[in-house]
Amino acid sequence: MDTSQNDLKAIRKILAELTSRVYRIEHQLGIEPASVEQARATVGVPPASPRPSVTNARSEKAAAPPPPPPLTPARVKATLRAQPEIDLESRIGSHWLNRIGIAALLIGVSYFLKFAFDNNWIGPAGRVSVGLLAGIAVVVWSESFRAKGYSAFSYSLKAVGIGTLYLSLWAAFQVYNLIPSGVAFLMMLVVTSATAAMALAQDAQLLAAFALTGGFTTPLLLSTGQNREVALFCYVALLDLATLFLVVFKPWRRLLVMSYAGTLFLYMGWYADFYSRSQLGLTLAFATLFFAIFAIAPLVTLQPKDEVALFASIPAVLAFVNAVVYFLQAYVMIKEVDRIDMAWFALALAAVYIFLSRQVQTRKITPGSTQILHFLHLALALGFITVAIPIRLDAHWITIGWFVEAGVLLWVADRVQSEMLNGFALAALALGVARLLMIDNFYTTQLIFNMRMATYTVAVVVLGVVAWYAARRTDEAARTVAAIAVVALNALALIALSHEVADYYARQISTLRPLRSGRNQWIPDYANNWRRIQIERDFTYSALWMAYGAMLMVVGFFRRSAFVRWQALVLIAVTIVKVFVYDVSQLDRGYRIVSFIVLGGLLLAISFVYQRDWLQLSARKLEQGSAEGKPPSA
């Protein structure tokens, strides 16, 4: 009796473990598990097991229990919860080898047909007919594989069939002259349209890519070497509009890249062979049409779910490339006519992108894409404004234009609270400063009141505005910008004044006449005068720097700005080094004495102000020390 009871417990335990394992397997495979009652009924486990009597135990021991019926699988869910990722081996076997096989098959068929044609096995009309029938048959045959679930192989066969159709029509027109160009074009257009219709019906982006490839290849296959600008670009515009229609209703963004690449390729090929200045208006109109199509496309495309980051950036990259390429196309054509018109064209393009940036915010495509496209369009607008300045202006007016642009952007950024505009303002300001210091070469005829001083004055004013706007803010980045602006402001002012000093003494040197004596040597008076002017110039540099340092020190005391006082100290230190190292050896005794006396007096005056502690710097240190809990230093 005890043995039978133990056997029953062991059997129940084994059945429970098996049921649990089957449930876990079904759960992992996505199979709907059977209910507990069904499981018990299937394995023969009773819902409750009362303590068996002696008679029941003996009868159960005497008659062996029948074997449990086999488990019937439950209904499998239509969609599995997770699909395993395709590894590299599977990708090579199912995709790469497939595409290589397509190419090999097309090449093999081409060689066979060439062999048959060379031996006159089939006439020209028969050859074309065989190609067309074979292409249609392959496309129809591929549908049987798609119905069985072999979609990738089906698309591969369609690529073979569609390619055969295009090649057959090309041979009928270019090789055998069986049909005119218009008929060949219409038949290829039918093939392209049928492929696009299959793509829509089967929701297959790959078939749409086949259609675009065939569509953009058609002009190359039917080319006769003649200039047919209107027909070519109207056809290309039709393809681009069809692509735009597809991406509006289908999340097939990659088609935009193919369409734009095909458009640019055909445009550049035609431009290199046929463009002339007399075709400016028509060519620019078509370029504008292409630009408008691809400028609108990023605003209306659908975004696929779980899109890869690389493909998610397609709208932004397309918008940027489209703008740059269109500007370059127009620049190449318009600059030969009038540079002023090109500058106005750049400004008009900037206005277009400002409008597009507003439209992006209004449409709110997706949270991430909307922000990226908005800032990108705004950046392009500002970029075209910046480029328009050097196109329209010349020499130092370019620098002044960039400074004015920086000031306007700062004002607008402060009104709309835009950090992006602040960044562009600083970029325009940096361009202006770099050009002012490294490129601009001024020829002045009078001191102070000249274009060089005016340009430096505009730069100083804009830098002062930057410092003022930044000082109103409390964040650390703004403080850094304000500090850099103040340093740059003082540096440019000092450089401008130093240029005026150099020009003043350069004019004096130019008035001297380099007379020579009979022995071909310089006359002493000329050499002495030239040396005297150089000494005066060097002394003036020292006096200017000391005066500017003293002015900065006064401003620093008046404004109670340690940052300005430190700039004054650095400039005075540079002047000290110049006086003690250069002026001692180069200046005459009189100028040397004056330099040291003036420098000494200035240093003593500054030292006296610090010792009198008019700014109460020691009291501030005591307050800071007491606030931090530190004893005051002696």
VEXLUM-935247 format. One record per residue (C-alpha): x, y, z; residue in three letters. Coordinates in pm, whole numbers, padded with zeros to 5 digits, always signed. Layout:
XYZala ...
This chain:
+00000+00000+00000met +00279+00244+00086asp +00461+00148-00232thr +00154+00224-00450ser +00102+00558-00278gln +00463+00657-00339asn +00440+00553-00705asp +00134+00769-00758leu +00305+01070-00600lys +00610+01019-00821ala +00395+00995-01134ile +00208+01313-01044arg +00532+01498-00980lys +00671+01391-01317ile +00351+01496-01495leu +00354+01836-01323ala +00714+01895-01430glu +00636+01792-01788leu +00332+02021-01795thr +00540+02313-01668ser +00809+02254-01930arg +00553+02232-02211val +00396+02558-02092tyr +00733+02734-02092arg +00813+02607-02443ile +00474+02721-02571glu +00526+03061-02410his +00865+03108-02577gln +00733+02998-02919leu +00429+03224-02897gly +00181+02933-02878ile -00133+02989-02682glu -00106+02761-02378pro -00391+02532-02290ala -00587+02596-01976ser -00510+02410-01659val -00824+02197-01694glu -00729+02101-02050gln -00381+02010-01937ala -00511+01793-01658arg -00762+01628-01887ala -00492+01564-02145thr -00239+01404-01911val -00505+01230-01706gly -00447+01412-01378val -00760+01433-01163pro -00854+01769-01018pro -00847+01636-00662ala -00698+01320-00521ser -00875+01194-00208pro -00692+00945+00005arg -00741+00609-00169pro -00884+00319+00018ser -00718-00021+00042val -00956-00168-00214thr -00896+00108-00468asn -00523+00081-00417ala -00528-00291-00484arg -00745-00248-00797ser -00513+00024-00932glu -00214-00197-00865lys -00380-00488-01038ala -00479-00297-01356ala -00209-00080-01513ala -00326+00268-01612pro -00368+00329-01987pro -00105+00548-02153pro -00195+00917-02173pro -00310+01043-02513pro -00064+01254-02710pro -00069+01626-02653leu -00242+01819-02932thr -00064+02146-03016pro -00259+02460-02941ala -00335+02727-03201arg -00027+02921-03301val -00050+03298-03299lys -00052+03468-03638ala +00242+03689-03554thr +00540+03573-03354leu +00650+03802-03079arg +01007+03832-03195ala +01190+03749-03513gln +01554+03646-03483pro +01798+03885-03640glu +01953+03778-03969ile +02319+03701-03914asp +02597+03776-04162leu +02597+03426-04312glu +02222+03436-04382ser +02248+03785-04528arg +02527+03678-04761ile +02339+03367-04866gly +01996+03520-04910ser +02072+03873-05032his +02424+03923-05165trp +02449+03595-05354leu +02101+03662-05486asn +02202+03998-05633arg +02525+03862-05774ile +02324+03581-05926gly +02096+03833-06095ile +02393+04013-06248ala +02553+03685-06357ala +02228+03566-06512leu +02181+03890-06705leu +02540+03874-06830ile +02499+03510-06929gly +02177+03579-07116val +02342+03874-07289ser +02635+03658-07402tyr +02399+03387-07526phe +02186+03633-07718leu +02497+03790-07867lys +02620+03448-07974phe +02282+03368-08127ala +02268+03704-08299phe +02620+03671-08438asp +02530+03337-08595asn +02200+03473-08734asn +01997+03210-08554trp +01725+03466-08492ile +01636+03775-08694gly +01623+04127-08546pro +01247+04131-08493ala +01257+03782-08347gly +01539+03875-08113arg +01347+04170-07975val +01028+03966-07948ser +01208+03690-07761val +01350+03945-07518gly +01014+04107-07453leu +00832+03778-07408leu +01108+03644-07185ala +01098+03956-06968gly +00721+03942-06928ile +00733+03569-06858ala +00995+03610-06587val +00792+03883-06418val +00477+03669-06426val +00669+03364-06307trp +00809+03558-06013ser +00457+03603-05875glu +00432+03231-05803ser +00734+03255-05574phe +00590+03560-05400arg +00267+03368-05334ala +00471+03093-05166lys +00644+03341-04936gly +00976+03379-05124tyr +00951+03756-05160ser +01322+03827-05193ala +01364+03571-05471phe +01051+03701-05639ser +01190+04057-05644tyr +01514+03925-05788ser +01331+03759-06076leu +01134+04079-06133lys +01461+04271-06157ala +01580+04025-06425val +01254+04050-06617gly +01230+04430-06599ile +01592+04467-06704gly +01531+04236-06998thr +01237+04450-07110leu +01444+04769-07104tyr +01733+04607-07290leu +01501+04465-07553ser +01340+04803-07619leu +01684+04964-07632trp +01796+04711-07891ala +01480+04764-08094ala +01557+05137-08120phe +01934+05180-08101gln +02064+04856-08255val +01808+04745-08513tyr +01608+05067-08575asn +01286+04869-08568leu +01084+05137-08389ile +01114+05518-08370pro +01233+05695-08057ser +00883+05808-07960gly +00747+05453-07962val +01046+05322-07769ala +01004+05600-07512phe +00632+05525-07466leu +00698+05152-07425met +00969+05215-07167met +00735+05455-06990leu +00476+05174-06981val +00733+04941-06822val +00822+05205-06563thr +00456+05275-06484ser +00374+04903-06455ala +00665+04853-06216thr +00549+05148-06004ala +00194+05008-06002ala +00325+04671-05880met +00521+04852-05608ala +00207+05025-05483leu -00005+04709-05507ala +00249+04494-05322gln +00367+04773-05089asp +00722+04705-05199ala +00977+04988-05184gln +01225+04773-05377leu +00997+04759-05679leu +00957+05136-05663ala +01338+05160-05668ala +01338+04937-05979phe +01087+05172-06142ala +01298+05480-06063leu +01614+05313-06190thr +01445+05225-06517gly +01287+05567-06544gly +01615+05757-06508phe +01794+05509-06734thr +01544+05562-07017thr +01696+05895-07141pro +02039+05732-07151leu +01913+05430-07344leu +01727+05646-07597leu +01987+05923-07632ser +02055+06035-07987thr +02321+06296-07905gly +02085+06585-07979gln +01995+06876-07752asn +01639+06815-07634arg +01638+07016-07317glu +01264+07068-07284val +01172+06703-07346ala +01445+06573-07116leu +01379+06801-06821phe +01000+06772-06850cys +01039+06396-06828tyr +01278+06426-06531val +01034+06662-06357ala +00758+06405-06413leu +00971+06136-06246leu +01047+06368-05954asp +00680+06452-05906leu +00592+06082-05916ala +00854+06021-05646thr +00709+06305-05440leu +00365+06147-05476phe +00499+05813-05353leu +00673+05952-05044val +00361+06147-04947val +00160+05826-04912phe +00436+05574-04844lys +00728+05598-04596pro +00984+05537-04872trp +01234+05814-04803arg +01521+05638-04976arg +01347+05695-05309leu +01413+06067-05264leu +01786+06003-05262val +01763+05795-05580met +01542+06050-05754ser +01766+06343-05660tyr +02081+06158-05765ala +01926+06067-06100gly +01805+06424-06156thr +02144+06572-06073leu +02325+06318-06292phe +02109+06390-06599leu +02123+06766-06539tyr +02502+06773-06511met +02541+06550-06816gly +02322+06775-07028trp +02485+07094-06892tyr +02835+06973-06975ala +02741+06890-07337asp +02478+07141-07448phe +02447+07445-07220tyr +02507+07789-07367ser +02446+08136-07234arg +02143+08182-07459ser +01967+07903-07265gln +02006+08075-06927leu +01639+08155-06867gly +01500+07813-06957leu +01775+07618-06779thr +01741+07826-06463leu +01363+07771-06473ala +01405+07393-06484phe +01671+07404-06211ala +01430+07607-05999thr +01153+07351-06060leu +01379+07065-05947phe +01487+07268-05646phe +01125+07339-05548ala +01028+06970-05567ile +01309+06856-05340phe +01271+07155-05108ala +00908+07056-05045ile +00982+06684-05014ala +01133+06690-04660pro +00818+06865-04533leu +00571+06605-04666val +00750+06271-04635thr +00620+06002-04404leu +00857+05870-04138gln +00884+05490-04113pro +00850+05325-03776lys +01173+05216-03606asp +01381+05382-03878glu +01759+05352-03867val +01932+05675-03763ala +02121+05690-04094leu +01800+05686-04297phe +01620+05916-04053ala +01865+06192-04150ser +01770+06173-04520ile +01531+06475-04517pro +01786+06703-04348ala +02075+06592-04570val +01859+06626-04882leu +01746+06975-04783ala +02106+07089-04729phe +02246+06934-05048val +01954+07061-05255asn +02007+07419-05134ala +02383+07418-05191val +02363+07255-05535val +02088+07489-05654tyr +02282+07795-05538phe +02594+07673-05719leu +02394+07601-06035gln +02251+07952-06032ala +02586+08109-05942tyr +02763+07945-06235val +02499+08073-06477met +02418+08417-06333ile +02767+08537-06239lys +02856+08558-06608glu +02571+08805-06657val +02568+09028-06348asp +02712+08984-05999arg +02456+09222-05851ile +02175+08999-05976asp +02345+08703-05812met +02356+08885-05479ala +01983+08958-05501trp +01927+08595-05597phe +02107+08482-05279ala +01892+08715-05069leu +01577+08583-05237ala +01688+08228-05163leu +01741+08327-04800ala +01385+08458-04787ala +01259+08127-04929val +01432+07931-04654tyr +01301+08162-04384ile +00953+08087-04519phe +01026+07713-04523leu +01150+07725-04163ser +00816+07875-04060arg +00632+07607-04254gln +00827+07332-04078val +00718+07467-03740gln +00358+07491-03859thr +00340+07136-03994arg +00519+06970-03697lys +00627+06658-03885ile +00787+06472-03594thr +00937+06616-03274pro +01299+06548-03368gly +01273+06610-03743ser +01076+06931-03698thr +01343+07090-03481gln +01629+06975-03704ile +01464+07095-04025leu +01361+07426-03866his +01714+07509-03754phe +01864+07379-04078leu +01641+07600-04294his +01715+07898-04073leu +02088+07827-04095ala +02069+07805-04473leu +01888+08140-04485ala +02154+08308-04276leu +02424+08139-04479gly +02286+08280-04803phe +02267+08627-04648ile +02630+08597-04543thr +02732+08481-04889val +02537+08761-05060ala +02752+09024-04887ile +03086+08934-05054pro +02909+08875-05387ile +02756+09223-05388arg +03029+09420-05209leu +03405+09458-05251asp +03711+09487-05027ala +03644+09632-04681his +03272+09667-04752trp +03247+09289-04719ile +03390+09313-04369thr +03155+09596-04275ile +02863+09398-04417gly +02943+09100-04198trp +02973+09323-03893phe +02635+09482-03966val +02484+09136-04017glu +02622+09027-03680ala +02470+09331-03511gly +02129+09274-03670val +02133+08905-03576leu +02219+08997-03217leu +01925+09233-03200trp +01684+08977-03349val +01818+08703-03123ala +01758+08919-02818asp +01402+08992-02932arg +01306+08630-03006val +01532+08473-02740gln +01710+08243-02990ser +02044+08088-02898glu +02087+07972-03256met +02074+08329-03386leu +02326+08429-03121asn +02556+08159-03253gly +02520+08278-03612phe +02580+08636-03503ala +02906+08535-03336leu +03003+08338-03648ala +02944+08641-03873ala +03139+08856-03628leu +03428+08609-03630ala +03431+08613-04012leu +03447+08991-04010gly +03730+09007-03757val +03930+08741-03940ala +03894+08921-04272arg +03978+09256-04112leu +04302+09127-03961leu +04422+08890-04232met +04278+08994-04571ile +04178+09360-04583asp +04452+09588-04712asn +04368+09956-04674phe +04519+10247-04863tyr +04460+10564-04662thr +04528+10922-04763thr +04453+11090-04429gln +04481+11006-04063leu +04195+10896-03836ile +03916+10986-04079phe +03964+10700-04325asn +03793+10371-04417met +04030+10161-04210arg +03946+10348-03893met +03576+10337-03988ala +03590+09960-04036thr +03767+09910-03703tyr +03515+10140-03539thr +03224+09930-03667val +03398+09617-03536ala +03454+09776-03194val +03092+09891-03173val +02957+09546-03260val +03188+09383-03008leu +03066+09632-02750gly +02707+09534-02829val +02799+09168-02789val +02959+09238-02452ala +02657+09440-02341trp +02403+09173-02438tyr +02612+08898-02281ala +02668+09093-01957ala +02291+09115-01905arg +02273+08738-01872arg +02375+08528-01575thr +02486+08198-01732asp +02851+08104-01749glu +02863+08082-02130ala +02738+08439-02163ala +02999+08560-01916arg +03271+08393-02122thr +03142+08553-02443val +03132+08893-02274ala +03491+08857-02154ala +03616+08755-02499ile +03426+09042-02661ala +03579+09298-02423val +03932+09168-02483val +03879+09164-02861ala +03732+09515-02847leu +04037+09659-02673asn +04276+09464-02894ala +04115+09594-03215leu +04108+09951-03083ala +04477+09934-02995leu +04563+09780-03333ile +04369+10055-03517ala +04549+10331-03325leu +04884+10162-03384ser +04810+10154-03759his +04747+10527-03752glu +05081+10585-03578val +05258+10371-03838ala +05089+10558-04124asp +05179+10898-03979tyr +05550+10822-03961tyr +05543+10631-04293ala +05429+10953-04462arg +05712+11144-04299gln +05965+10889-04422ile +05817+10905-04772ser +05884+11283-04785thr +06260+11225-04749leu +06465+11209-05064arg +06722+10927-05067pro +07004+11140-05217leu +07340+10982-05284arg +07687+11131-05280ser +07941+11099-05555gly +08083+10785-05398arg +07743+10613-05418asn +07682+10647-05044gln +07389+10785-04850trp +07406+11150-04753ile +07437+11170-04371pro +07144+11412-04336asp +06905+11165-04497tyr +07020+10877-04280ala +06996+11090-03966asn +06646+11205-04050asn +06532+10851-04127trp +06677+10731-03796arg +06514+11020-03610arg +06169+10937-03751ile +06205+10571-03654gln +06298+10669-03297ile +05998+10900-03273glu +05771+10623-03403arg +05896+10371-03148asp +05857+10621-02867phe +05503+10700-02985thr +05416+10332-02969tyr +05526+10319-02606ser +05340+10639-02522ala +05023+10511-02694leu +05027+10179-02512trp +05092+10347-02175met +04810+10594-02235ala +04570+10318-02337tyr +04669+10111-02033gly +04611+10411-01808ala +04271+10467-01969met +04177+10103-01907leu +04289+10133-01546met +04073+10442-01496val +03775+10267-01652val +03839+09962-01436gly +03845+10177-01119phe +03539+10373-01224phe +03338+10064-01323arg +03481+09865-01032arg +03574+09592-01281ser +03866+09371-01190ala +03856+09218-01538phe +03921+09555-01707val +04193+09641-01452arg +04366+09312-01527trp +04369+09401-01896gln +04528+09734-01806ala +04791+09560-01595leu +04877+09319-01878val +04911+09604-02130leu +05124+09807-01888ile +05340+09499-01828ala +05397+09466-02205val +05489+09835-02219thr +05734+09789-01930ile +05906+09505-02115val +05927+09718-02430lys +06072+10017-02244val +06331+09818-02050phe +06433+09585-02333val +06382+09769-02662tyr +06368+10140-02587asp +06686+10132-02377val +06889+10011-02672ser +06712+10189-02957gln +06591+10531-02840leu +06804+10840-02802asp +06890+10969-02458arg +06613+11227-02452gly +06337+10988-02555tyr +06478+10724-02322arg +06458+10963-02027ile +06103+11066-02112val +05995+10702-02152ser +06124+10600-01811phe +05989+10909-01637ile +05642+10873-01786val +05634+10500-01718leu +05756+10548-01361gly +05502+10821-01292gly +05220+10606-01429leu +05322+10307-01220leu +05352+10517-00903leu +05006+10667-00963ala +04851+10324-01006ile +05033+10193-00702ser +04912+10489-00495phe +04550+10419-00593val +04585+10055-00489tyr +04753+10154-00157gln +04484+10409-00072arg +04236+10126-00129asp +03975+10355-00280trp +03789+10050-00409leu +03797+09893-00059gln +03944+09570-00198leu +04081+09473+00147ser +03737+09509+00304ala +03593+09281+00040arg +03860+09021+00110lys +03782+09041+00482leu +03413+08993+00413glu +03482+08695+00188gln +03715+08543+00445gly +03461+08583+00727ser +03187+08438+00509ala +03401+08133+00436glu +03509+08101+00800gly +03876+08176+00732lys +04091+08411+00946pro +04201+08729+00767pro +04557+08723+00639ser +04808+08971+00766ala 
